[in-house]
Amino acid sequence: MAKVKVEAGVCGFTTEILARQNSNSKVELDIKSTCPYVQALAEEYTEAEGMTEVFAPYSESQLFQKAKQQIKHAACPVPTAIMKAIEVSYGLALPTDVKMEIKKEDD
């Protein structure tokens, strides 16, 4: 099982993702979020075909297709976090943190 916690940024919303590979090559997802858009995605996207999702071209994965319909902010990091949870639960990636440092600097 993979567990990912996302603190999305200035919006202040948090999301917890649990991804568990079941016996038939699918990944079961349990996603809880304080963001109404992510929660709408979570209600629609409860299971993923592990290999198909992870190796799909970016714009063709079911996850990103559903995220495009539900999430209103293109910079939302949650869909990528869901994909990372799928990868880890399926054994296709190691559980390693991802970090973004965002600063505004004068030119």
NORSUL-V900845 format. One record per pair of residues at least 4 apart in sequence whose ideal C-beta (glycine too) atoms are under 7 Angstrom apart, sorted by the first residue. I is the first residue (numbers start at 1). GAP is how many residues later the second one is. D is the distance in Angstrom with one decimal. If there is no record, write none. Layout:
BEGIN
i:I gap:GAP d:D
i:I gap:GAP d:D
END
This chain:
BEGIN
i:1 gap:17 d:6.4
i:1 gap:18 d:6.8
i:1 gap:19 d:4.6
i:1 gap:88 d:6.1
i:2 gap:17 d:4.5
i:2 gap:83 d:4.5
i:2 gap:86 d:3.7
i:2 gap:87 d:4.1
i:2 gap:93 d:6.4
i:3 gap:15 d:5.5
i:4 gap:13 d:4.4
i:4 gap:77 d:4.9
i:4 gap:80 d:6.3
i:4 gap:81 d:4.6
i:5 gap:9 d:7.0
i:5 gap:11 d:5.4
i:6 gap:8 d:6.6
i:6 gap:9 d:4.4
i:6 gap:71 d:6.1
i:6 gap:72 d:5.4
i:6 gap:75 d:4.7
i:7 gap:7 d:5.4
i:8 gap:5 d:4.9
i:8 gap:7 d:6.9
i:8 gap:27 d:7.0
i:8 gap:68 d:6.4
i:8 gap:69 d:5.9
i:8 gap:70 d:6.3
i:11 gap:24 d:6.9
i:13 gap:20 d:6.4
i:13 gap:21 d:4.8
i:13 gap:22 d:3.8
i:13 gap:25 d:6.9
i:14 gap:20 d:5.5
i:15 gap:16 d:6.5
i:15 gap:17 d:7.0
i:15 gap:18 d:3.9
i:15 gap:20 d:6.7
i:15 gap:23 d:5.4
i:15 gap:63 d:5.1
i:16 gap:16 d:5.0
i:17 gap:12 d:6.8
i:17 gap:14 d:5.1
i:17 gap:64 d:6.1
i:17 gap:65 d:5.6
i:17 gap:68 d:4.6
i:18 gap:12 d:4.3
i:19 gap:8 d:5.2
i:19 gap:10 d:5.5
i:19 gap:66 d:3.8
i:19 gap:67 d:5.5
i:19 gap:69 d:7.0
i:19 gap:70 d:3.9
i:20 gap:7 d:6.8
i:20 gap:8 d:4.9
i:20 gap:69 d:5.9
i:21 gap:6 d:5.3
i:21 gap:29 d:6.4
i:21 gap:68 d:5.0
i:21 gap:69 d:5.5
i:22 gap:4 d:5.5
i:22 gap:6 d:5.6
i:25 gap:24 d:7.0
i:25 gap:25 d:5.9
i:25 gap:26 d:6.9
i:26 gap:21 d:5.3
i:26 gap:22 d:6.6
i:26 gap:23 d:5.9
i:26 gap:24 d:6.6
i:27 gap:20 d:6.8
i:27 gap:21 d:4.6
i:27 gap:23 d:4.9
i:27 gap:59 d:5.0
i:27 gap:62 d:5.3
i:27 gap:63 d:6.0
i:28 gap:18 d:7.0
i:28 gap:19 d:5.6
i:29 gap:16 d:6.4
i:29 gap:17 d:5.5
i:29 gap:18 d:6.4
i:29 gap:19 d:6.4
i:29 gap:53 d:7.0
i:31 gap:11 d:3.6
i:31 gap:51 d:6.8
i:33 gap:5 d:3.8
i:33 gap:6 d:4.8
i:33 gap:9 d:6.2
i:35 gap:4 d:6.4
i:36 gap:4 d:6.4
i:37 gap:4 d:6.8
i:37 gap:33 d:5.5
i:37 gap:34 d:4.8
i:37 gap:35 d:5.5
i:38 gap:4 d:6.3
i:38 gap:33 d:6.5
i:38 gap:40 d:5.1
i:39 gap:4 d:6.6
i:40 gap:4 d:6.9
i:40 gap:30 d:4.6
i:41 gap:4 d:5.5
i:41 gap:25 d:5.9
i:41 gap:26 d:5.8
i:41 gap:29 d:4.2
i:41 gap:30 d:6.2
i:44 gap:22 d:5.5
i:44 gap:26 d:6.9
i:45 gap:18 d:6.3
i:45 gap:21 d:5.0
i:48 gap:5 d:4.7
i:48 gap:14 d:6.8
i:48 gap:15 d:6.6
i:48 gap:38 d:5.3
i:49 gap:4 d:5.9
i:50 gap:4 d:6.2
i:50 gap:36 d:6.0
i:50 gap:40 d:3.8
i:51 gap:4 d:6.1
i:52 gap:4 d:6.1
i:53 gap:8 d:5.1
i:53 gap:9 d:6.3
i:53 gap:10 d:5.9
i:53 gap:30 d:7.0
i:53 gap:33 d:5.6
i:54 gap:32 d:6.2
i:54 gap:33 d:5.4
i:54 gap:36 d:6.6
i:54 gap:38 d:5.5
i:56 gap:4 d:4.8
i:56 gap:5 d:3.9
i:58 gap:6 d:6.3
i:59 gap:5 d:6.2
i:61 gap:4 d:6.7
i:62 gap:4 d:6.2
i:63 gap:4 d:6.1
i:63 gap:16 d:6.0
i:63 gap:19 d:5.9
i:63 gap:20 d:5.9
i:64 gap:4 d:6.3
i:64 gap:15 d:6.0
i:66 gap:4 d:6.2
i:67 gap:4 d:4.9
i:67 gap:12 d:4.1
i:71 gap:5 d:5.1
i:71 gap:8 d:6.8
i:77 gap:4 d:5.9
i:78 gap:4 d:6.4
i:79 gap:4 d:6.6
i:80 gap:4 d:6.4
i:81 gap:4 d:6.5
i:82 gap:4 d:6.6
i:83 gap:4 d:6.5
i:84 gap:4 d:6.4
i:84 gap:9 d:6.7
i:84 gap:14 d:6.8
i:85 gap:4 d:6.1
i:86 gap:4 d:6.0
i:87 gap:5 d:4.6
i:87 gap:6 d:3.8
i:88 gap:5 d:5.2
i:88 gap:7 d:5.0
END
